[in-house]
């Protein structure tokens, strides 16, 4: 994976040229990131709890 901090880097993919850059934060984008963080945290907690139950059942 290539990581760069140069905002003017354009990548060619087939016949397309692409450039990825950060947009200005908006209330909608902040809410979207917060929802993603909540969903990820809930998934990790569920996974951890499932593993804890499996360990408890084996003992």
PyMOL commands that set and color helices and strands:
alter all, ss='L'
color gray80, all
select helices_A, chain A and resi 27-58
alter helices_A, ss='H'
color red, helices_A
select strands_A, chain A and resi 11-13+16-18
alter strands_A, ss='S'
color yellow, strands_A
deselect
rebuild
show_as cartoon
